[in-house]
Amino acid sequence: MLDDFRLRVFMMVAAEGSFTRAAQHLGVSQPAVSQNIAELEKQVGAVLFDRKRGEVALTAEGYVFKDYAAKILHWYDATDALFGSAGKMTVNRSVRVAATDYVATYLLPNLLRDLLAVTATSFIIDTYPESAFPESMDADLYYFTSARGDTLNFDAGSIVGTVQAALVTAGPDFPEEPRYAVWAPYRPLVSQDIYARSVLVSDHLPVIQDLVRTNANLVGVIPSEASGTLIIHPDPLPHLQQDLHLRVSDAFSRSAIAQWLSSRFSE
């Protein structure tokens, strides 16, 4: 079996083009780097580097081996994250998920269904208001929404989906002079005309839904996943869209679950 440290030495030498610089990055001596590379070349039966006056370059065999080494190290890390010394992050400990109230109620069940299909890990769900900063909670995974503006900020690739707005009313007909109850994250996106006629802005969706059900002239401006009735109106709302985000804590980023989520949403 190929030793993972020798593979890491190999990858560092390939990146730096120098045994000396690789040794500095790895915190070992230059002779130790040379010895590990020599032993690796003996083990695989191929010369992996051309040596030229302190500089090294991959041979043709080295380029091929580099691709395999990267894949091997990826799975070494994934295995260690789940079962090895770093495995304490996922083995014998529940994964803590923090989600906004809306995401936890309407979106998280489907999101967790995919995870439960590939892992036997248990999960603990914590919720927080839409207005709270997600890292204010101690968690491994953070699901939250943010208002979409004129330009997209993909926030280092954390966007994993979208949430669309809808008009919801309890009555069969749209009121002639409606008043609006607006989900707080949609406040920056609604028109001034609608906001001027709003009587409630709230992070808490159940409050809006209960008021809409009991007030015939009150219209809810809420995410479509939470709607009971969609209303088509001559003067509809502008296109309202929330971005759904997933962030992974630094400590949890090497876990097998985090790597699976990353590969799933990067496809």
C-alpha positions, 0 to 999 in steps of 0.5 A: 500500500502506498504510504500517504506521507510519501504521496504528499511529499511527491505532490509537494515536490511536483508543485514546487519543482524543488526538493528544498522548497518542498522540504521547507513547506513540509517542515522536514529536511531536504535529505528526508524529501529525497529519501522519500521520493527515492523510496517511492520511485523504487516502490512504483518501479518508475522514475518520477522526476528529472533532477537538474541542478537543484530543480526537478521536473516531472517525467512522463511517468510522473505526470501519469502518477500525479493524477493517481496520487491526487485521487489516492490522497483524496480517498485517504483523507475522506477515509480518515475523516470518517474513521481515522483520527479526524473521524471523531467529527462524524463517527460516534457523534451527531452532525449538528445542522443549523438552519433558519426557521423557514429552511428547517420547516420547508426545505431541510426535510428534503435536503436531509433525505439525500444525506440519510440515504448515504450515511447512518450518521444521526443529525441534531437540528438547531433553528435560528431567525432569518435575521441571525448571522448563521455562524452565530451558532455552533454547528457543522452545517449551516443552511440559510437564505439571502435576498437575491439582488441585481447581481449575484454574489455566489459567496465562495460557491455556497449557493445550492438552490433558490426559493421563489416568492408567491402571493398567498391569500385566504379568500377566493378573490384577490382583494381590491385594495389589499394590504400585505404581510411581507416575509422579512427577507423579501423586504429589500426586493418588493416594490415601494408600492407594495411596501407602502401598503404592508402592515406587517414585516416578520421573519416568522412565517407562521405569524404571516400565514395565520394572519392571512388565513384570518384576514380576507384583505390581507395578502402574504408575500412569502416563499412559494414552498410555504404557500397554500394558494397561489394568486395570479393578479393583474399587478403581480409582485416583481420577480422575487427570489432568495438564494439558498446557501450551505456553509460547512464549518472549517472543522467539519470540512474534511469529513466524508459528509462535507466532501459528499455535499461538495461533490453533489452541489458542484456537479 
